[in-house]
């Protein structure tokens, strides 16, 4: 959960696109304590004070085993979003907490969400401070906050996140380090003697599943602390900061203090963990199960959210490394699978031939405001309906008669409730507010549809509770405790639920009347999420090939009393806790309750916030952006305010293509519905014309250079229409520019056209892209349409006009994960060119292999076919790890009227591209390099046909 912007060695900085804002209606307030400035929406004073007290309380705890002294940090509470996340970042220095807790207890624990965010995220602040020494400190002096990031470029992601997970685990009796599901993926790999190289584990693979850097990081950082002392990472960061110019600085510093570099640490940790886990399960009795899914698996496959349908078939969500995005499937009694549709669904519930889930809907304009509404889907007709609008409802559960839905509501004011809504109309039937600080998760109905079971969490732990939906009475079946219970379901006189009780995730039962507890399943790797019909229980069962759908027949007589359950987990979390404070420090009675005086946050005082300066290099835009790659390098100073609403830069630039210089200053304002920007620049301009020499009877190239001073005011409105499995959006913009042109060095016709003039530009774009699967190179389907019109209406001495449009369409290829892309473009500019002519920059791509030509009319057509060739997962020592090789075939065609030629000319090329995605020097960000061979098809003479090779860098880790 750490937001990082990676920069290159030699102080290269990339421009960052800041696009996330809150609506202007938010009334920002602030509270200041010794170590944090909490910025929050008016009405959240109590929660802001809790955060301020908690950060001040954490400060000495978080800096015990990592000696740092982080400066006071601005911390923004984002309460308009349904996302569960947080980050600490630079450029500028700040932290942000997205305060809606997750419904997935097995993923992020049931710990109080503020406790989890604080203990995890503040450790990142300490990491930043600890690394800002010696050579890294020099970098920060030379380039600002970007220098700190540059100095960390040798640090693996698993260290950052693993160390932070150590803190959330070591300071409490919870944390992800105590959750069997968090370790389940790697544990399963080891217990099946599956050898995964360090490079594959670190950089992962497109064909072989391996858990993320959070999971790997917890195991490696905790292992190092257990075997080399609590301060091993303090010493490693201290040493690596001295040599942060070297790509292996982190690994060599680790070896200096442990005798092991990062690869050797991984290999030793995996060996010892394999032995420890193997020894632990020697006497584990494993239950037999019936696996419902029988289709052959071509790769690691994930079956989840099984539910019984009315015809006794089973509906599931399914995805795999090689398949399409997550989709609904029906599995019949014989194990045959039928795909229903691709879906964005998370937690689902089903009854009476219908499925329900919660879908995230972004605000059309404000990226930090979104909603979670209830969707209901008819399995037979395959039609879906949005039941609610602009609500914040989660984990909906259908009653068995299909008439009511129980869902968890969590508002912008951080108030939680169980809401009962009509499954046909979406209207609220009843609402049962939670007690202060309680948070509900994953409700489930009983057979009579008058009671709901759910988990109830707060600062003291989690309880298993039943709410009577007729009276509102709430009864705790299990008391509040640190146990990470989740996904409860009724079964006769029992509640079934997930629990990590025996050190392996399994399903347990508690008798509603006697409160006696039992273990229901005993699986080797993990069993979760019970769904019951009569005496049959479905659940997800983990194996080395992924998640399966399992079924057993329930028999209360075979339930194992909780007193007889043995523990099969490791004691790593307890060791880490002893290295910290030796006990649970995240108790409400231990945290101060100091009173603070809130005050209005001063936007203007904090508008200018210079954070970085230095060299920069812009990267190519991706397929959703209209612009062709125009490589530029330069020097800039950057400013960004904490709220992501005001940005600025000033600097000088060298255009690599045009070989020209420019200087610029820009300010961007994103607080209001239309975004505004104002900029001024001086630039050298360059254009190449094809002219005809009548005397020599031949064409030749002429170059024209001139200087421009330009001031521009621009306004734009971005729209986000994304929903379901599609990213959708639009943008409209308009700009006014005042231009002064002088020093033209090529006199076309008679005299140089110099002077002042004004230009207006209008543009619009609309796009839609389907979500991509793991092995997709580009979207399976999608489109991008852009149009622009520019002219010079206020001046008759120098004038021009331009209309251009681009349409890009993505279609499926002939094989899975192949992509066909068709591009169409048209542009026209003023044709009666003379010494008063002004040329507007073009958004169209010229055929590959040709030099760009100036024109007054251009039509282009491109066909691109992209496909993966190989997933090598091959490394050459510590030098490089090759992850994917992909290729593309293309054909480009252009029909244009060139300036200086009174005739239409046609250009065409075809060829092959090949790109290699790799990691070099074990750095954490990939590079993609490759080449292109274009075959130039000459319209006049086949003897002029030729091959043009090019070396291409598509991405570099900056």
VENZI-V656951 format. One line per field, one symbol per residue. phi: phi as a letter, one per 20 degrees, with the letter a starting at -180 (. if undefined). Layout:
phi = ???
This chain:
phi = .decdecfgmmecdfdeecdceffffefcbcdcfdbdedbfgodgfffffffffffffgfffdfecfbbffgdfcdeededefdaabcbdlefaccdeeeffeeffecmdggfffffffefffffffgfffeclffffffffcmfffffffefeffgffgeffffgffefebecnffeegffegffgfgffdleedffffffdmbecdfbgffffffgffffffffdcofdfffffffffffcffefdgffffffgecnceffffgfffffffgffffffegdfedfecdeffcfgdeagccdblfbfdfemecdcecbbfdeffgcecddefenfdcfeafbdfdfcbbalmcccbddedffgdefecbccdedcceffelddceeccldcdclfcfffemeccebedcefemddbeddcffednffebbcfffgmececlfbeefelcccdbdcdbfeqcddcddffednfdceedffbffefalfbfblecdeafbegencfbdcccffeemfdbeedcdfdrcbmfccbldecebecebfepededccefbgfefegffefeddeedgfffffffednafeedgfeegcfecdfbffefffdfebfcbbpfbbeeffefedffffcfccacbddcbefemdccbbbrccdeffelcdbcbbcccccfegeecbcbcbdbedbcddeddeffelbebecdccbdcdbccdccbceccdfalececabbcbbbccdcddbmfddeemccfecpdbdcdccbbbbbbcfgdegefecffcrbbccbbccbcfdbdecbabbcbbccccdcfefcgmecdcdccbbbccgeefbfefcdefdeeeegfndffcfbdbbccbccccdbfeadflccdleebceebdccbdbcdbccbdffnceaecdcbbbrccbcdebddllfededccabcdddfdefebffefaecebecdebcfc
